[in-house]
């Protein structure tokens, strides 16, 4: 299992904006929105929501270090449950122009890149890190020590840019029900 981050609860919204250069160099944008939360025991949930007025759940990734459980809820009817073996977990990645991919920074892993300094984001002092690979990509991210969470990521290549941010951050303990695996869902073990 991944390391547990205790006593740093929060509930917030997130946004991922992806821009790719189209055939005529016009930017094609795609936005992903959702909700992210963690309780005092280190349980985490990241919900992907529809980017529309209906604001429906598309999927949710839940990590429960207390029960040593990790699963993805697809809609409200299917669950993909993962092995508790930490080597079975794959990181979130970003595809580069040459078809290769890099692992994005994760709050539960050691920091990557060069420390740039501190900046305030959303009322929190954040440590800023930067990774520059000439001709391949530039990655910047901001880590809040108060939340022990990455609150912003910017990554760019010649043909694409992506920016992730947390906002409307509230320091509350989410309802325990958001971390429970639905009993009625069809399950698949990976």
Buried (B, 14 or more C-beta within 10 A) or exposed (E): BBEBBEEBBBBBBBBBBBBBBEEEEEEEEEEBBBBBBBBEBBBBBBBBBEBEEEEEBBBBBBBBBEEEBBBBBBEEEBBBBBEBEEEEBEEEEBEBEEEEEBEBBBBBEEBBBEEEEEEEBBEBEBBBBBBEEEEBBBBBBBBBEBBBBBBBBBBBBEEBBBBBBBEEBEEEBBEEEBBEBBEEBEEEEE
